[in-house]
């Protein structure tokens, strides 16, 4: 199977993810390209988090969507499709990274404009210098929080801040208990709050 997100042979978007999945399972396999269009950037971003280069991230993205296509009949709708897809992506990445190297957070190298999850409190268009400063401080605070985390738990902070996943979704994706996830995110939030308070008082410490 070759995935082509630019294929325009299908008509208008048929609806939400669950509806699309139902139609694909019923035989309209060509609709899978809509799911690719909706989620490929997020999956590719996770690939960059793990593999740190565009070629490996692209191969990873292709592999994840092929796996999800083949397993689509097992999706029962008990969670969001994106959560189910992220679970496949996470397992694929972890299995691959165990054979290569340790996981490295996306927080390490991304620029301030790359932090979609941290953007919740900022306007997304035409950021002001103050907003860019806040983003940079937020990214720095998250990096500080990640320093003391065991490698296997860093994905929890990444998923919360950079992929906008809930605690329950992170549990479904990683298999880690919610309380464990909360403890790591809490530390990141605490450092983030301290960093932002430092800005409010006149500058980054």
Secondary structure per residue as TSV (DSSP state, phi and psi in degrees):
chain	resnum	aa	ss	phi	psi
A	1	X	-	360.0	135.4
A	2	X	-	-113.3	124.6
A	3	X	-	-88.5	131.0
A	4	X	-	-135.6	98.8
A	5	X	T	-69.3	-12.2
A	6	X	T	-95.5	0.7
A	7	X	-	-65.8	122.4
A	8	X	-	-105.6	20.2
A	9	X	-	-72.9	-19.3
A	10	X	S	-89.6	148.9
A	11	X	-	-73.4	-145.2
A	12	X	S	-66.4	157.4
A	13	X	-	-55.3	121.9
A	14	X	-	-79.7	-5.8
A	15	X	S	142.2	-157.5
A	16	X	S	-75.1	174.4
A	17	X	H	-58.1	-43.7
A	18	X	H	-61.8	-42.7
A	19	X	H	-63.0	-41.2
A	20	X	H	-63.1	-45.0
A	21	X	H	-59.0	-45.7
A	22	X	H	-58.3	-41.6
A	23	X	H	-69.9	-37.2
A	24	X	H	-63.6	-47.0
A	25	X	H	-61.9	-30.8
A	26	X	T	-78.0	-5.6
A	27	X	T	128.8	-13.9
A	28	X	-	-87.6	68.2
A	29	X	G	-64.3	-23.5
A	30	X	G	-65.2	-18.8
A	31	X	G	-73.0	-10.5
A	32	X	H	-60.4	-26.6
A	33	X	H	-62.3	-24.8
A	34	X	H	-69.7	-40.6
A	35	X	H	-64.0	-37.6
A	36	X	H	-61.8	-47.6
A	37	X	H	-58.4	-39.7
A	38	X	H	-73.3	-32.7
A	39	X	H	-120.9	-2.3
A	40	X	H	-66.1	-35.3
A	41	X	H	-66.1	-38.5
A	42	X	H	-66.7	-43.7
A	43	X	H	-65.5	-42.6
A	44	X	H	-60.6	-40.2
A	45	X	H	-61.2	-40.3
A	46	X	H	-65.2	-37.9
A	47	X	H	-59.8	-41.7
A	48	X	H	-64.2	-35.4
A	49	X	H	-58.9	-41.2
A	50	X	H	-87.2	-40.8
A	51	X	H	-106.5	-17.4
A	52	X	-	67.7	11.3
A	53	X	S	-147.3	151.9
A	54	X	H	-68.5	-35.4
A	55	X	H	-64.4	-48.7
A	56	X	H	-66.0	-37.1
A	57	X	H	-64.7	-38.2
A	58	X	H	-67.6	-42.6
A	59	X	H	-62.7	-41.7
A	60	X	H	-60.5	-45.0
A	61	X	H	-60.2	-44.9
A	62	X	H	-60.8	-44.0
A	63	X	H	-63.6	-41.5
A	64	X	H	-63.3	-44.2
A	65	X	H	-71.3	-32.7
A	66	X	H	-64.4	-44.2
A	67	X	H	-62.5	-43.7
A	68	X	H	-67.2	-37.2
A	69	X	H	-62.2	-44.4
A	70	X	H	-68.5	-25.9
A	71	X	T	-102.9	6.9
A	72	X	G	-59.1	-31.4
A	73	X	G	-64.0	-19.1
A	74	X	G	-88.1	-8.6
A	75	X	-	-73.8	119.2
A	76	X	-	-106.1	0.5
A	77	X	S	77.8	14.3
A	78	X	S	-75.6	-18.2
A	79	X	S	-132.5	173.9
A	80	X	-	-63.8	148.9
A	81	X	H	-57.2	-39.2
A	82	X	H	-62.3	-35.9
A	83	X	H	-65.9	-44.9
A	84	X	H	-59.6	-43.5
A	85	X	H	-65.2	-42.1
A	86	X	H	-64.5	-32.9
A	87	X	H	-63.4	-44.4
A	88	X	H	-61.9	-44.3
A	89	X	H	-62.9	-44.3
A	90	X	H	-61.6	-48.3
A	91	X	H	-63.1	-39.7
A	92	X	H	-62.2	-44.7
A	93	X	H	-66.4	-46.0
A	94	X	H	-61.0	-44.8
A	95	X	H	-62.3	-37.3
A	96	X	H	-73.3	-42.4
A	97	X	H	-68.7	-29.4
A	98	X	T	-62.4	-26.5
A	99	X	T	-89.9	-7.0
A	100	X	T	-121.3	-65.5
A	101	X	-	-163.0	174.1
A	102	X	-	-74.1	153.4
A	103	X	-	-65.2	139.0
A	104	X	-	-125.6	130.6
A	105	X	-	-66.7	147.5
A	106	X	G	-62.3	-21.6
A	107	X	G	-64.6	-18.7
A	108	X	G	-66.4	-36.3
A	109	X	T	-128.6	-14.2
A	110	X	-	-68.0	151.6
A	111	X	-	-83.9	170.7
A	112	X	G	-61.9	-26.6
A	113	X	G	-79.3	-6.7
A	114	X	G	-89.6	-6.6
A	115	X	-	-92.6	78.9
A	116	X	S	-61.7	-42.1
A	117	X	G	-66.0	-33.5
A	118	X	G	-78.2	-5.9
A	119	X	G	-84.9	5.6
A	120	X	G	-60.6	-32.1
A	121	X	G	-100.1	6.0
A	122	X	S	-121.9	152.5
A	123	X	-	-69.9	141.9
A	124	X	S	-86.8	-18.1
A	125	X	S	-108.7	141.7
A	126	X	S	45.8	63.2
A	127	X	-	-64.0	143.6
A	128	X	-	-79.0	165.8
A	129	X	H	-56.5	-36.2
A	130	X	H	-65.3	-40.3
A	131	X	H	-67.2	-39.0
A	132	X	H	-63.0	-37.4
A	133	X	H	-64.7	-42.2
A	134	X	H	-64.0	-41.2
A	135	X	H	-62.7	-44.7
A	136	X	H	-61.8	-40.7
A	137	X	H	-66.6	-40.0
A	138	X	H	-62.5	-44.6
A	139	X	H	-62.1	-40.7
A	140	X	H	-64.0	-41.1
A	141	X	H	-63.3	-41.9
A	142	X	H	-65.5	-40.3
A	143	X	H	-60.6	-40.3
A	144	X	H	-62.7	-40.8
A	145	X	H	-64.6	-34.1
A	146	X	H	-73.1	-24.2
A	147	X	H	-56.4	-41.2
A	148	X	T	-93.4	1.8
A	149	X	S	-85.8	142.1
A	150	X	-	-57.6	145.9
A	151	X	G	-51.2	-40.9
A	152	X	G	-70.1	-15.9
A	153	X	G	-98.5	-7.3
A	154	X	H	-65.5	-29.8
A	155	X	H	-61.6	-28.9
A	156	X	H	-62.2	-45.5
A	157	X	H	-68.1	-41.0
A	158	X	H	-59.9	-47.3
A	159	X	H	-63.9	-36.1
A	160	X	H	-72.1	-50.0
A	161	X	H	-84.4	-40.8
A	162	X	H	-99.3	-15.2
A	163	X	S	-122.5	2.3
A	164	X	-	58.7	39.5
A	165	X	-	-92.7	146.0
A	166	X	-	-77.8	168.4
A	167	X	H	-58.3	-43.5
A	168	X	H	-65.0	-37.9
A	169	X	H	-68.4	-38.8
A	170	X	H	-64.2	-38.5
A	171	X	H	-60.6	-44.1
A	172	X	H	-65.2	-34.2
A	173	X	H	-76.4	-46.2
A	174	X	H	-98.2	-24.5
A	175	X	-	86.0	-1.0
A	176	X	-	-78.9	145.5
A	177	X	-	-61.9	148.3
A	178	X	H	-57.6	-41.3
A	179	X	H	-62.4	-36.6
A	180	X	H	-65.6	-44.4
A	181	X	H	-62.0	-45.9
A	182	X	H	-59.8	-39.1
A	183	X	H	-64.2	-38.7
A	184	X	H	-74.4	-40.4
A	185	X	H	-67.3	-35.9
A	186	X	H	-59.6	-42.7
A	187	X	H	-63.1	-42.6
A	188	X	H	-63.1	-41.8
A	189	X	H	-63.9	-39.9
A	190	X	H	-62.7	-46.2
A	191	X	H	-65.8	-36.8
A	192	X	H	-63.7	-44.6
A	193	X	H	-62.4	-43.0
A	194	X	H	-63.5	-39.2
A	195	X	H	-66.5	-42.6
A	196	X	H	-68.6	-34.6
A	197	X	H	-65.0	-35.6
A	198	X	H	-63.2	-37.5
A	199	X	H	-66.4	-42.7
A	200	X	H	-61.8	-28.9
A	201	X	T	-85.2	-3.2
A	202	X	T	133.6	1.3
A	203	X	S	158.9	168.4
A	204	X	-	-80.5	131.0
A	205	X	-	-75.3	360.0
